[in-house]
Amino acid sequence: MVPLKEDIHEYFRREVLPFVADAWIDESKTKIGYEIPFTRYFYKFTPLRHSSVIMEEIKALEERIRTRLVEVFSE
């Protein structure tokens, strides 16, 4: 992504051509616009729960399911 206020050809000469000498720009596909990286500005990290806590929740859910299945099949 080329910075909005920078010349695309200058950017290309500086950032691309030193690494890929035979690269070229397809002018029919160039677009003018701006990308807003929402995750950079709005993402709030939430620490992961410990695996033992998750495992206990799974066991509790399995027990609830087992109990309800017994109720359903005993009727």
Beta strands, then each sheet from edge to edge (+ up, - down):
end
